[in-house]
Amino acid sequence: MLGRIRAANSAAGHPLARPVPREYARTGTHAPGSAAVLELLRDRLVDYRATVVDADGDVPAAIAGALAGVDGTVLVPAGLPDGWVPGGIADTGFSPAELDGVAAVVTGAAAVCAVTGTIALDAGPDQGRRALTLVPDVHVCVVRADQVVETVPELLARLDPVRPTTFVSGPSATSDIELHRVEGVHGPRTLIVVLDAP
């Protein structure tokens, strides 16, 4: 069928491929990790009902504070820096049923877009496999200032297109036809971002 469509287009003198316009802005007006970009990210995250915790130079203490109300097992990917979560259990390939019994997960991030408040996870060593951030009820994500860019094109330029990428914009939520918001349907009910900025 597609062959017939291509043949008909060719016979009618239509080019097979049209150029894609690329005149859109590829960079933001603020430098990655700048105070303005971090403030924009904070605004978007709070608007999406995520919690932002400032690390103030002490990531382990900020994570401990973020987990203060969590009762239960805290899972960490194998590549999370040592000492960030002293009581964390390393992921050894927990089954979905086992992950359902985990209270929280702590991960890093691959890159972050401030204008959309989107965290990109690409299954890197400090992020682990996708299921880790979809099943537990609480996701604590450590974001370094140098990972935060202003725009979507800048975010995509930082990602490897062959890696399994998950985009997170706030806690998982959906609304029914009467616009009643329900959180935790397709992922964590609670997203806490630990922002490690100078």
MARKOL-68328 format. One record per atom (N, C-alpha, C): residue number from 1; residue in one letter; atom name; x negated, y negated, z. Coordinates in pm, 1 decimal. Example, Ala and Ser with C-alpha at 12.3 -4.5 7.8 and 13.67 -1.06 7.14 Angstrom:
# MARKOL-68328
   n res atom        u        v        w
   1   A    N  -1319.0    569.0    780.0
   1   A   CA  -1230.0    450.0    780.0
   1   A    C  -1320.0    330.0    780.0
   2   S    N  -1285.0    225.0    708.0
   2   S   CA  -1367.0    106.0    714.0
   2   S    C  -1290.0     -3.0    787.0
//
This chain:
# MARKOL-68328
   n res atom        u        v        w
   1   M    N    -81.6    116.9      0.0
   1   M   CA      0.0      0.0      0.0
   1   M    C    -87.9   -126.0      0.0
   2   L    N   -191.0   -128.0     86.0
   2   L   CA   -276.8   -245.9     91.0
   2   L    C   -351.8   -265.5    -41.1
   3   G    N   -386.2   -153.2   -105.1
   3   G   CA   -452.7   -162.2   -234.3
   3   G    C   -363.9   -230.7   -338.0
   4   R    N   -235.0   -200.3   -336.4
   4   R   CA   -142.3   -264.0   -429.4
   4   R    C   -129.3   -413.3   -401.1
   5   I    N   -129.1   -450.1   -273.5
   5   I   CA   -119.9   -592.1   -237.9
   5   I    C   -245.1   -666.1   -285.3
   6   R    N   -363.5   -604.4   -262.0
   6   R   CA   -487.8   -668.3   -308.1
   6   R    C   -487.7   -683.8   -460.8
   7   A    N   -442.5   -580.0   -530.6
   7   A   CA   -438.6   -585.4   -677.7
   7   A    C   -343.6   -694.2   -725.5
   8   A    N   -226.5   -706.8   -661.2
   8   A   CA   -129.2   -809.3   -700.3
   8   A    C   -185.0   -948.8   -674.4
   9   N    N   -250.7   -967.1   -561.3
   9   N   CA   -311.3  -1097.8   -530.7
   9   N    C   -421.3  -1131.6   -629.8
  10   S    N   -502.0  -1031.3   -665.0
  10   S   CA   -611.1  -1053.3   -760.1
  10   S    C   -555.8  -1088.5   -898.1
  11   A    N   -451.2  -1017.9   -942.0
  11   A   CA   -390.7  -1044.1  -1072.5
  11   A    C   -328.6  -1183.5  -1077.0
  12   A    N   -279.7  -1231.2   -964.0
  12   A   CA   -216.9  -1364.0   -959.4
  12   A    C   -320.4  -1474.6   -942.2
  13   G    N   -448.0  -1436.5   -930.9
  13   G   CA   -553.6  -1536.9   -918.7
  13   G    C   -575.4  -1587.6   -776.2
  14   H    N   -521.0  -1517.4   -676.5
  14   H   CA   -542.4  -1556.8   -536.9
  14   H    C   -671.5  -1494.4   -485.6
  15   P    N   -752.9  -1571.7   -418.5
  15   P   CA   -876.1  -1513.2   -364.2
  15   P    C   -843.4  -1409.0   -257.1
  16   L    N   -928.8  -1307.0   -247.1
  16   L   CA   -905.8  -1201.6   -149.4
  16   L    C   -928.6  -1250.8     -6.8
  17   A    N  -1021.6  -1339.2      8.6
  17   A   CA  -1048.8  -1391.7    142.8
  17   A    C  -1058.4  -1542.8    135.0
  18   R    N   -986.4  -1607.8    221.1
  18   R   CA   -991.8  -1754.0    226.7
  18   R    C  -1086.1  -1794.9    338.0
  19   P    N  -1156.0  -1905.9    318.9
  19   P   CA  -1244.8  -1950.7    425.6
  19   P    C  -1164.8  -1990.9    550.8
  20   V    N  -1220.4  -1957.1    664.0
  20   V   CA  -1156.0  -1991.4    791.3
  20   V    C  -1211.3  -2126.1    837.0
  21   P    N  -1123.5  -2224.2    862.6
  21   P   CA  -1174.0  -2354.1    907.7
  21   P    C  -1240.7  -2341.9   1044.9
  22   R    N  -1356.4  -2403.4   1060.7
  22   R   CA  -1432.2  -2396.0   1186.4
  22   R    C  -1467.3  -2535.5   1237.0
  23   E    N  -1380.3  -2631.0   1214.0
  23   E   CA  -1410.2  -2768.2   1252.6
  23   E    C  -1372.1  -2800.8   1396.5
  24   Y    N  -1329.6  -2701.1   1473.2
  24   Y   CA  -1290.5  -2726.8   1610.7
  24   Y    C  -1414.1  -2751.8   1698.5
  25   A    N  -1392.1  -2812.2   1812.2
  25   A   CA  -1502.6  -2840.5   1904.9
  25   A    C  -1556.3  -2709.6   1961.1
  26   R    N  -1686.2  -2693.7   1956.7
  26   R   CA  -1748.6  -2571.6   2006.9
  26   R    C  -1815.2  -2591.2   2142.4
  27   T    N  -1824.7  -2715.3   2186.6
  27   T   CA  -1880.8  -2743.7   2318.7
  27   T    C  -1792.5  -2845.1   2388.9
  28   G    N  -1804.1  -2846.6   2519.4
  28   G   CA  -1727.3  -2941.6   2597.6
  28   G    C  -1799.3  -3074.5   2608.3
  29   T    N  -1739.6  -3165.0   2681.8
  29   T   CA  -1802.1  -3295.8   2702.0
  29   T    C  -1891.8  -3296.3   2825.5
  30   H    N  -1884.9  -3188.5   2904.3
  30   H   CA  -1966.5  -3179.0   3025.1
  30   H    C  -2057.4  -3056.9   3016.7
  31   A    N  -2174.1  -3066.6   3076.1
  31   A   CA  -2271.6  -2957.7   3073.1
  31   A    C  -2223.2  -2838.9   3155.8
  32   P    N  -2260.2  -2717.0   3114.6
  32   P   CA  -2225.5  -2600.1   3194.7
  32   P    C  -2276.4  -2616.2   3338.7
  33   G    N  -2191.9  -2579.7   3432.9
  33   G   CA  -2230.4  -2585.3   3573.2
  33   G    C  -2231.3  -2722.4   3636.2
  34   S    N  -2192.6  -2825.9   3558.7
  34   S   CA  -2193.2  -2962.3   3612.6
  34   S    C  -2081.0  -2979.0   3714.2
  35   A    N  -2091.1  -3084.1   3794.9
  35   A   CA  -1989.5  -3110.4   3897.4
  35   A    C  -1851.1  -3125.8   3834.9
  36   A    N  -1842.4  -3191.7   3719.2
  36   A   CA  -1712.9  -3212.4   3653.7
  36   A    C  -1651.7  -3080.1   3608.1
  37   V    N  -1734.8  -2991.4   3554.9
  37   V   CA  -1686.2  -2861.3   3508.6
  37   V    C  -1641.7  -2775.8   3627.1
  38   L    N  -1717.4  -2778.7   3735.8
  38   L   CA  -1680.5  -2701.0   3853.5
  38   L    C  -1551.5  -2752.7   3916.8
  39   E    N  -1533.4  -2883.2   3916.2
  39   E   CA  -1410.1  -2940.6   3971.1
  39   E    C  -1288.9  -2902.8   3885.4
  40   L    N  -1307.4  -2903.0   3752.9
  40   L   CA  -1200.3  -2860.7   3662.9
  40   L    C  -1165.1  -2714.0   3688.1
  41   L    N  -1266.3  -2628.9   3704.0
  41   L   CA  -1242.1  -2487.6   3732.9
  41   L    C  -1165.5  -2472.2   3863.4
  42   R    N  -1208.8  -2541.7   3966.2
  42   R   CA  -1142.2  -2533.5   4096.2
  42   R    C   -993.9  -2572.2   4083.4
  43   D    N   -967.5  -2678.8   4010.4
  43   D   CA   -830.0  -2725.5   3990.4
  43   D    C   -745.4  -2618.2   3922.2
  44   R    N   -799.7  -2555.9   3818.1
  44   R   CA   -724.8  -2453.1   3744.3
  44   R    C   -700.4  -2330.5   3832.1
  45   L    N   -802.5  -2287.2   3905.6
  45   L   CA   -788.2  -2168.6   3989.6
  45   L    C   -681.4  -2189.4   4096.7
  46   V    N   -684.4  -2304.7   4161.0
  46   V   CA   -584.9  -2334.3   4264.8
  46   V    C   -445.6  -2342.0   4203.1
  47   D    N   -435.1  -2400.2   4084.1
  47   D   CA   -306.7  -2407.5   4014.8
  47   D    C   -251.9  -2268.1   3985.9
  48   Y    N   -340.6  -2171.6   3959.8
  48   Y   CA   -300.2  -2033.4   3932.1
  48   Y    C   -278.6  -1952.2   4059.6
  49   R    N   -287.2  -2015.4   4176.1
  49   R   CA   -268.6  -1951.8   4306.5
  49   R    C   -383.7  -1861.1   4345.9
  50   A    N   -501.8  -1889.3   4294.9
  50   A   CA   -621.8  -1821.7   4343.7
  50   A    C   -676.9  -1904.2   4459.5
  51   T    N   -759.1  -1842.4   4541.0
  51   T   CA   -825.3  -1910.9   4651.2
  51   T    C   -970.3  -1933.4   4612.9
  52   V    N  -1022.7  -2053.3   4638.9
  52   V   CA  -1162.7  -2084.0   4609.5
  52   V    C  -1236.1  -2103.9   4741.3
  53   V    N  -1346.6  -2031.5   4757.4
  53   V   CA  -1431.0  -2041.0   4876.3
  53   V    C  -1568.2  -2088.3   4831.2
  54   D    N  -1616.8  -2195.7   4890.6
  54   D   CA  -1750.6  -2245.2   4856.7
  54   D    C  -1855.3  -2165.9   4932.4
  55   A    N  -1957.5  -2119.9   4860.9
  55   A   CA  -2062.4  -2039.7   4924.2
  55   A    C  -2157.7  -2124.7   5007.0
  56   D    N  -2175.9  -2251.2   4968.6
  56   D   CA  -2266.7  -2340.2   5041.3
  56   D    C  -2403.0  -2275.4   5065.1
  57   G    N  -2451.8  -2203.6   4964.7
  57   G   CA  -2585.1  -2143.6   4971.2
  57   G    C  -2591.9  -2010.9   5044.6
  58   D    N  -2479.8  -1961.3   5094.6
  58   D   CA  -2479.8  -1835.1   5168.7
  58   D    C  -2367.5  -1746.1   5116.1
  59   V    N  -2396.4  -1674.7   5007.5
  59   V   CA  -2295.3  -1590.6   4942.9
  59   V    C  -2243.6  -1480.9   5036.8
  60   P    N  -2331.6  -1407.7   5109.0
  60   P   CA  -2279.7  -1302.9   5198.4
  60   P    C  -2182.2  -1357.2   5303.2
  61   A    N  -2212.0  -1473.5   5361.0
  61   A   CA  -2121.6  -1531.9   5461.6
  61   A    C  -1989.8  -1573.2   5398.0
  62   A    N  -1994.6  -1627.9   5276.4
  62   A   CA  -1871.4  -1668.3   5207.6
  62   A    C  -1786.2  -1546.2   5174.6
  63   I    N  -1849.4  -1437.0   5132.8
  63   I   CA  -1775.3  -1313.4   5104.5
  63   I    C  -1713.1  -1260.6   5233.3
  64   A    N  -1789.7  -1261.3   5341.3
  64   A   CA  -1737.7  -1214.5   5470.1
  64   A    C  -1615.8  -1297.3   5510.8
  65   G    N  -1622.2  -1428.4   5490.2
  65   G   CA  -1508.1  -1514.0   5521.0
  65   G    C  -1389.0  -1482.2   5433.3
  66   A    N  -1414.0  -1456.1   5306.1
  66   A   CA  -1305.1  -1423.7   5213.1
  66   A    C  -1237.9  -1291.5   5250.1
  67   L    N  -1315.5  -1200.2   5307.3
  67   L   CA  -1263.1  -1068.0   5342.6
  67   L    C  -1211.8  -1060.4   5486.3
  68   A    N  -1215.1  -1172.3   5557.8
  68   A   CA  -1180.9  -1171.6   5700.8
  68   A    C  -1043.1  -1112.5   5728.7
  69   G    N   -945.9  -1135.6   5645.1
  69   G   CA   -810.9  -1084.5   5669.7
  69   G    C   -783.2   -950.2   5605.5
  70   V    N   -882.4   -892.2   5540.7
  70   V   CA   -863.4   -765.6   5469.8
  70   V    C   -884.9   -649.6   5565.8
  71   D    N   -788.8   -559.8   5571.3
  71   D   CA   -796.9   -443.6   5658.6
  71   D    C   -805.6   -318.9   5572.3
  72   G    N   -921.1   -257.0   5567.7
  72   G   CA   -937.1   -135.6   5488.4
  72   G    C  -1069.6   -134.7   5414.9
  73   T    N  -1082.7    -38.4   5326.0
  73   T   CA  -1206.1    -16.4   5251.6
  73   T    C  -1231.4   -128.7   5151.6
  74   V    N  -1358.2   -171.7   5145.6
  74   V   CA  -1400.9   -270.6   5045.9
  74   V    C  -1495.6   -199.2   4950.6
  75   L    N  -1460.7   -199.1   4825.1
  75   L   CA  -1538.4   -131.1   4722.2
  75   L    C  -1629.4   -230.5   4651.1
  76   V    N  -1748.5   -186.0   4614.3
  76   V   CA  -1841.4   -272.4   4540.4
  76   V    C  -1900.3   -194.3   4423.6
  77   P    N  -1926.8   -262.9   4311.2
  77   P   CA  -1995.0   -197.2   4199.7
  77   P    C  -2140.4   -167.2   4238.1
  78   A    N  -2197.6    -68.6   4173.6
  78   A   CA  -2333.3    -24.7   4207.2
  78   A    C  -2437.4   -136.1   4191.8
  79   G    N  -2414.1   -230.6   4101.3
  79   G   CA  -2513.4   -334.7   4074.5
  79   G    C  -2493.2   -464.2   4150.8
  80   L    N  -2400.7   -467.5   4246.4
  80   L   CA  -2382.5   -589.2   4325.7
  80   L    C  -2506.9   -609.2   4412.3
  81   P    N  -2557.1   -732.5   4423.9
  81   P   CA  -2679.5   -754.0   4502.6
  81   P    C  -2669.7   -697.5   4644.5
  82   D    N  -2777.7   -632.9   4686.3
  82   D   CA  -2784.2   -577.4   4821.6
  82   D    C  -2762.6   -687.7   4924.2
  83   G    N  -2688.6   -656.8   5026.7
  83   G   CA  -2667.3   -751.2   5134.9
  83   G    C  -2545.5   -840.3   5118.5
  84   W    N  -2485.0   -842.6   5001.2
  84   W   CA  -2367.4   -926.6   4983.5
  84   W    C  -2248.7   -873.8   5063.2
  85   V    N  -2230.8   -741.8   5063.9
  85   V   CA  -2120.1   -680.1   5136.7
  85   V    C  -2176.5   -561.8   5215.5
  86   P    N  -2231.7   -589.3   5334.7
  86   P   CA  -2297.6   -482.9   5411.2
  86   P    C  -2210.7   -359.9   5436.6
  87   G    N  -2081.1   -376.5   5459.1
  87   G   CA  -1993.9   -261.6   5486.2
  87   G    C  -1924.9   -206.6   5363.7
  88   G    N  -1963.1   -256.0   5245.7
  88   G   CA  -1896.2   -213.4   5123.5
  88   G    C  -1933.1    -72.2   5082.8
  89   I    N  -1838.0     -4.3   5020.4
  89   I   CA  -1858.6    131.3   4969.3
  89   I    C  -1886.4    121.7   4819.8
  90   A    N  -1997.3    181.0   4776.4
  90   A   CA  -2033.0    177.7   4634.2
  90   A    C  -1938.9    267.2   4554.6
  91   D    N  -1898.3    220.1   4437.8
  91   D   CA  -1811.7    298.2   4350.6
  91   D    C  -1888.6    417.7   4296.0
  92   T    N  -1829.3    535.0   4312.9
  92   T   CA  -1889.8    657.9   4260.9
  92   T    C  -1795.5    725.8   4162.2
  93   G    N  -1710.6    646.2   4099.4
  93   G   CA  -1615.6    702.7   4004.9
  93   G    C  -1484.5    741.3   4071.2
  94   F    N  -1440.2    658.2   4165.7
  94   F   CA  -1314.6    685.1   4234.9
  94   F    C  -1202.6    705.9   4133.7
  95   S    N  -1112.7    799.0   4163.8
  95   S   CA   -996.6    823.6   4078.1
  95   S    C   -896.7    710.0   4096.9
  96   P    N   -799.3    695.7   4005.9
  96   P   CA   -696.8    592.0   4024.6
  96   P    C   -624.8    604.4   4159.8
  97   A    N   -595.8    727.4   4202.6
  97   A   CA   -528.8    746.4   4331.8
  97   A    C   -618.7    700.8   4445.7
  98   E    N   -748.8    728.9   4437.8
  98   E   CA   -842.9    684.1   4541.3
  98   E    C   -855.7    532.2   4539.1
  99   L    N   -859.8    472.5   4419.9
  99   L   CA   -868.2    326.3   4410.2
  99   L    C   -744.4    261.0   4470.6
 100   D    N   -630.6    327.8   4460.6
 100   D   CA   -507.4    272.7   4516.8
 100   D    C   -514.8    262.2   4669.1
 101   G    N   -601.8    339.3   4731.5
 101   G   CA   -619.6    333.1   4875.5
 101   G    C   -724.4    232.7   4919.5
 102   V    N   -787.7    164.6   4824.3
 102   V   CA   -891.1     65.2   4854.3
 102   V    C   -823.9    -69.9   4877.6
 103   A    N   -867.2   -140.9   4982.4
 103   A   CA   -804.1   -269.1   5015.5
 103   A    C   -854.3   -382.5   4926.6
 104   A    N   -984.8   -382.2   4894.6
 104   A   CA  -1042.5   -495.0   4819.4
 104   A    C  -1163.0   -449.6   4739.6
 105   V    N  -1196.2   -529.0   4640.3
 105   V   CA  -1317.6   -508.4   4561.8
 105   V    C  -1390.4   -642.2   4553.1
 106   V    N  -1523.2   -637.5   4554.6
 106   V   CA  -1605.8   -757.6   4539.2
 106   V    C  -1692.2   -738.1   4415.7
 107   T    N  -1687.0   -835.7   4324.0
 107   T   CA  -1765.3   -825.5   4200.4
 107   T    C  -1832.7   -958.5   4169.3
 108   G    N  -1918.2   -954.5   4070.3
 108   G   CA  -1970.0  -1075.0   4008.5
 108   G    C  -1884.2  -1105.6   3886.8
 109   A    N  -1934.0  -1192.0   3798.6
 109   A   CA  -1863.3  -1229.1   3675.7
 109   A    C  -1963.4  -1236.0   3561.6
 110   A    N  -1913.6  -1227.3   3438.8
 110   A   CA  -2000.6  -1240.7   3321.3
 110   A    C  -2011.0  -1386.7   3279.4
 111   A    N  -1898.1  -1455.4   3272.9
 111   A   CA  -1892.6  -1596.9   3234.3
 111   A    C  -1754.7  -1649.6   3272.7
 112   V    N  -1743.9  -1783.0   3280.9
 112   V   CA  -1619.5  -1843.5   3327.7
 112   V    C  -1589.6  -1968.2   3244.9
 113   C    N  -1461.7  -1988.1   3209.8
 113   C   CA  -1417.4  -2105.5   3135.7
 113   C    C  -1337.3  -2195.9   3228.5
 114   A    N  -1382.5  -2318.4   3245.5
 114   A   CA  -1317.9  -2410.9   3338.1
 114   A    C  -1182.9  -2460.2   3286.5
 115   V    N  -1172.5  -2493.9   3158.4
 115   V   CA  -1050.0  -2555.9   3108.1
 115   V    C   -929.8  -2462.4   3116.8
 116   T    N   -953.5  -2332.2   3111.0
 116   T   CA   -844.3  -2235.9   3123.7
 116   T    C   -845.4  -2164.4   3258.6
 117   G    N   -948.9  -2186.4   3339.4
 117   G   CA   -959.0  -2117.9   3467.2
 117   G    C   -974.5  -1968.1   3451.0
 118   T    N  -1044.7  -1926.6   3345.4
 118   T   CA  -1055.0  -1785.0   3310.3
 118   T    C  -1191.4  -1727.4   3345.8
 119   I    N  -1189.1  -1614.6   3416.5
 119   I   CA  -1310.4  -1540.6   3450.9
 119   I    C  -1320.5  -1423.5   3354.2
 120   A    N  -1435.6  -1408.3   3290.4
 120   A   CA  -1458.1  -1295.1   3200.7
 120   A    C  -1542.5  -1191.0   3273.1
 121   L    N  -1495.2  -1068.2   3271.3
 121   L   CA  -1567.3   -954.2   3327.2
 121   L    C  -1601.3   -861.4   3211.8
 122   D    N  -1727.1   -816.3   3204.1
 122   D   CA  -1764.9   -730.7   3090.7
 122   D    C  -1825.4   -596.9   3134.1
 123   A    N  -1788.1   -550.6   3253.2
 123   A   CA  -1834.2   -422.1   3305.7
 123   A    C  -1984.9   -420.3   3327.7
 124   G    N  -2044.7   -537.7   3351.8
 124   G   CA  -2186.5   -544.1   3384.3
 124   G    C  -2212.8   -476.9   3518.7
 125   P    N  -2339.5   -457.8   3555.0
 125   P   CA  -2373.7   -387.2   3677.8
 125   P    C  -2312.1   -447.1   3804.1
 126   D    N  -2296.3   -580.0   3808.9
 126   D   CA  -2238.1   -641.9   3928.5
 126   D    C  -2085.8   -652.4   3920.8
 127   Q    N  -2026.8   -599.5   3812.6
 127   Q   CA  -1881.5   -604.7   3795.3
 127   Q    C  -1818.0   -466.5   3796.8
 128   G    N  -1891.1   -368.2   3752.7
 128   G   CA  -1839.0   -232.3   3750.4
 128   G    C  -1735.2   -211.2   3642.4
 129   R    N  -1677.6    -94.7   3645.0
 129   R   CA  -1577.8    -58.2   3542.5
 129   R    C  -1447.0   -133.7   3565.3
 130   R    N  -1369.5   -143.7   3460.2
 130   R   CA  -1247.3   -224.1   3459.2
 130   R    C  -1148.6   -184.7   3569.4
 131   A    N  -1133.7    -56.3   3597.8
 131   A   CA  -1035.3    -10.5   3696.4
 131   A    C  -1060.6    -69.9   3834.6
 132   L    N  -1185.4    -99.9   3866.6
 132   L   CA  -1217.3   -155.0   3998.8
 132   L    C  -1145.8   -286.5   4024.9
 133   T    N  -1127.6   -365.1   3921.6
 133   T   CA  -1066.4   -497.2   3940.2
 133   T    C   -918.3   -499.1   3905.7
 134   L    N   -862.5   -384.7   3872.0
 134   L   CA   -720.5   -378.7   3838.2
 134   L    C   -635.4   -310.8   3944.1
 135   V    N   -693.3   -219.6   4021.4
 135   V   CA   -613.3   -140.6   4114.1
 135   V    C   -610.4   -197.3   4256.4
 136   P    N   -725.0   -228.2   4319.9
 136   P   CA   -717.8   -281.5   4457.3
 136   P    C   -636.7   -411.2   4464.5
 137   D    N   -575.8   -435.2   4579.8
 137   D   CA   -485.2   -548.2   4597.5
 137   D    C   -557.5   -682.6   4604.8
 138   V    N   -683.8   -682.0   4646.7
 138   V   CA   -760.9   -805.6   4661.4
 138   V    C   -887.4   -796.2   4576.7
 139   H    N   -913.4   -899.3   4496.6
 139   H   CA  -1036.7   -908.7   4417.9
 139   H    C  -1111.2  -1033.9   4461.7
 140   V    N  -1230.7  -1013.8   4516.0
 140   V   CA  -1319.9  -1125.0   4549.7
 140   V    C  -1425.3  -1129.1   4440.5
 141   C    N  -1432.1  -1240.5   4369.5
 141   C   CA  -1523.4  -1253.6   4255.5
 141   C    C  -1622.2  -1366.4   4281.5
 142   V    N  -1750.9  -1333.7   4278.2
 142   V   CA  -1855.4  -1433.6   4298.9
 142   V    C  -1890.0  -1495.8   4164.4
 143   V    N  -1880.2  -1627.5   4157.5
 143   V   CA  -1908.6  -1702.0   4034.8
 143   V    C  -2022.0  -1799.4   4062.8
 144   R    N  -2130.1  -1787.8   3987.2
 144   R   CA  -2241.4  -1883.0   3997.7
 144   R    C  -2212.0  -2004.9   3911.1
 145   A    N  -2255.1  -2120.6   3955.7
 145   A   CA  -2228.6  -2244.7   3882.2
 145   A    C  -2278.3  -2237.3   3738.4
 146   D    N  -2394.7  -2174.8   3715.8
 146   D   CA  -2450.6  -2170.7   3580.3
 146   D    C  -2371.4  -2080.2   3486.1
 147   Q    N  -2275.3  -2005.2   3539.1
 147   Q   CA  -2190.2  -1920.6   3455.0
 147   Q    C  -2066.9  -1994.5   3404.6
 148   V    N  -2042.4  -2114.7   3456.3
 148   V   CA  -1918.8  -2186.6   3425.7
 148   V    C  -1939.9  -2284.8   3311.4
 149   V    N  -1863.8  -2265.9   3203.7
 149   V   CA  -1866.1  -2356.6   3089.3
 149   V    C  -1730.0  -2424.1   3079.2
 150   E    N  -1722.4  -2528.9   3000.3
 150   E   CA  -1598.2  -2605.6   2993.3
 150   E    C  -1492.9  -2544.5   2902.5
 151   T    N  -1533.2  -2495.4   2784.1
 151   T   CA  -1435.2  -2458.9   2681.5
 151   T    C  -1436.1  -2310.5   2647.5
 152   V    N  -1330.2  -2267.1   2580.4
 152   V   CA  -1318.5  -2128.2   2537.5
 152   V    C  -1427.7  -2090.1   2436.9
 153   P    N  -1459.4  -2172.9   2333.2
 153   P   CA  -1567.8  -2134.0   2242.4
 153   P    C  -1701.1  -2112.8   2315.3
 154   E    N  -1729.3  -2194.7   2417.1
 154   E   CA  -1851.9  -2175.7   2494.4
 154   E    C  -1847.6  -2044.0   2572.2
 155   L    N  -1731.0  -2011.3   2626.5
 155   L   CA  -1715.4  -1884.8   2698.6
 155   L    C  -1740.8  -1767.1   2606.5
 156   L    N  -1674.7  -1768.0   2489.8
 156   L   CA  -1688.5  -1656.4   2396.6
 156   L    C  -1831.5  -1642.5   2345.3
 157   A    N  -1901.9  -1754.1   2331.1
 157   A   CA  -2040.4  -1749.0   2284.4
 157   A    C  -2132.1  -1680.3   2385.4
 158   R    N  -2092.4  -1678.6   2511.8
 158   R   CA  -2173.1  -1615.4   2616.0
 158   R    C  -2145.3  -1466.1   2631.8
 159   L    N  -2043.3  -1417.2   2565.1
 159   L   CA  -2003.4  -1277.8   2581.3
 159   L    C  -2053.2  -1191.1   2467.0
 160   D    N  -2081.8  -1066.1   2499.2
 160   D   CA  -2121.4   -968.3   2398.7
 160   D    C  -1993.0   -905.2   2344.2
 161   P    N  -1963.0   -922.4   2214.7
 161   P   CA  -1835.1   -875.4   2161.6
 161   P    C  -1818.2   -723.8   2163.2
 162   V    N  -1924.5   -646.7   2186.2
 162   V   CA  -1908.7   -501.4   2188.8
 162   V    C  -1885.9   -448.2   2330.1
 163   R    N  -1893.7   -535.2   2431.0
 163   R   CA  -1870.9   -489.4   2568.3
 163   R    C  -1720.7   -492.5   2599.4
 164   P    N  -1673.4   -405.7   2689.3
 164   P   CA  -1531.4   -406.0   2726.7
 164   P    C  -1502.2   -526.0   2816.3
 165   T    N  -1435.2   -624.4   2762.5
 165   T   CA  -1415.8   -750.5   2833.0
 165   T    C  -1273.5   -763.1   2887.8
 166   T    N  -1264.8   -807.5   3012.5
 166   T   CA  -1137.4   -836.7   3076.3
 166   T    C  -1136.0   -984.3   3109.9
 167   F    N  -1027.2  -1052.7   3078.5
 167   F   CA  -1013.0  -1194.2   3110.3
 167   F    C   -914.6  -1208.5   3225.9
 168   V    N   -956.8  -1277.6   3331.4
 168   V   CA   -875.8  -1294.1   3452.0
 168   V    C   -848.7  -1442.6   3471.7
 169   S    N   -721.3  -1478.5   3474.5
 169   S   CA   -681.7  -1617.4   3502.7
 169   S    C   -586.2  -1615.6   3620.4
 170   G    N   -640.0  -1609.8   3739.8
 170   G   CA   -559.4  -1606.5   3861.0
 170   G    C   -515.9  -1466.3   3896.8
 171   P    N   -441.1  -1453.2   4006.9
 171   P   CA   -389.8  -1321.8   4045.6
 171   P    C   -294.9  -1269.4   3938.7
 172   S    N   -280.8  -1138.5   3933.1
 172   S   CA   -186.6  -1078.7   3839.8
 172   S    C    -45.4  -1121.9   3876.2
 173   A    N     32.6  -1165.1   3779.6
 173   A   CA    169.2  -1211.3   3807.4
 173   A    C    256.2  -1196.6   3683.1
 174   T    N    384.2  -1184.6   3708.0
 174   T   CA    482.6  -1182.5   3600.1
 174   T    C    611.2  -1245.0   3653.6
 175   S    N    699.2  -1282.6   3565.1
 175   S   CA    828.0  -1340.0   3605.6
 175   S    C    938.9  -1266.2   3533.2
 176   D    N   1052.1  -1250.7   3602.9
 176   D   CA   1166.8  -1187.8   3537.5
 176   D    C   1245.1  -1293.5   3460.0
 177   I    N   1359.3  -1253.6   3404.8
 177   I   CA   1436.3  -1343.7   3319.2
 177   I    C   1485.3  -1467.4   3394.3
 178   E    N   1498.4  -1455.8   3526.7
 178   E   CA   1541.5  -1570.2   3607.0
 178   E    C   1422.4  -1646.1   3665.6
 179   L    N   1305.2  -1615.9   3615.0
 179   L   CA   1179.9  -1682.6   3652.2
 179   L    C   1139.7  -1662.1   3797.8
 180   H    N   1175.4  -1547.6   3854.4
 180   H   CA   1125.9  -1512.1   3987.0
 180   H    C    986.5  -1452.2   3969.3
 181   R    N    887.9  -1518.0   4026.4
 181   R   CA    748.4  -1475.4   4011.4
 181   R    C    718.3  -1358.7   4104.9
 182   V    N    654.2  -1255.3   4049.9
 182   V   CA    612.0  -1139.4   4127.2
 182   V    C    462.6  -1122.1   4102.7
 183   E    N    385.5  -1117.1   4210.0
 183   E   CA    240.2  -1103.6   4197.3
 183   E    C    196.8   -960.7   4225.8
 184   G    N     85.3   -921.9   4165.6
 184   G   CA     29.2   -790.0   4189.8
 184   G    C     88.3   -680.1   4104.9
 185   V    N    149.5   -713.8   3994.1
 185   V   CA    213.9   -612.7   3910.5
 185   V    C    113.6   -541.0   3820.9
 186   H    N     26.5   -615.8   3754.9
 186   H   CA    -67.0   -557.7   3658.4
 186   H    C   -210.8   -565.6   3706.1
 187   G    N   -231.7   -597.7   3831.2
 187   G   CA   -366.4   -614.1   3885.0
 187   G    C   -358.7   -667.3   4025.8
 188   P    N   -467.8   -724.5   4075.5
 188   P   CA   -470.7   -770.0   4215.1
 188   P    C   -366.6   -877.4   4246.0
 189   R    N   -308.1   -864.3   4364.5
 189   R   CA   -212.0   -963.1   4413.3
 189   R    C   -285.0  -1089.2   4459.6
 190   T    N   -411.7  -1072.1   4501.0
 190   T   CA   -489.2  -1183.2   4555.4
 190   T    C   -622.7  -1192.7   4483.5
 191   L    N   -654.3  -1311.7   4431.7
 191   L   CA   -784.3  -1340.1   4371.8
 191   L    C   -852.1  -1447.3   4454.9
 192   I    N   -971.7  -1413.8   4504.6
 192   I   CA  -1052.5  -1509.1   4580.3
 192   I    C  -1182.7  -1529.0   4504.7
 193   V    N  -1209.4  -1653.4   4467.6
 193   V   CA  -1332.0  -1684.3   4393.2
 193   V    C  -1431.1  -1749.4   4488.8
 194   V    N  -1545.3  -1684.0   4504.5
 194   V   CA  -1654.7  -1740.8   4583.4
 194   V    C  -1742.0  -1818.2   4486.5
 195   L    N  -1743.1  -1949.6   4499.6
 195   L   CA  -1814.3  -2036.0   4405.6
 195   L    C  -1952.5  -2069.5   4462.4
 196   D    N  -2054.1  -2020.9   4396.6
 196   D   CA  -2192.3  -2040.7   4440.0
 196   D    C  -2253.0  -2155.3   4360.1
 197   A    N  -2234.6  -2277.2   4411.3
 197   A   CA  -2283.6  -2397.1   4342.6
 197   A    C  -2390.0  -2463.1   4429.8
 198   P    N  -2489.0  -2527.2   4365.2
 198   P   CA  -2594.8  -2595.2   4443.2
 198   P    C  -2540.3  -2711.1   4523.7
//
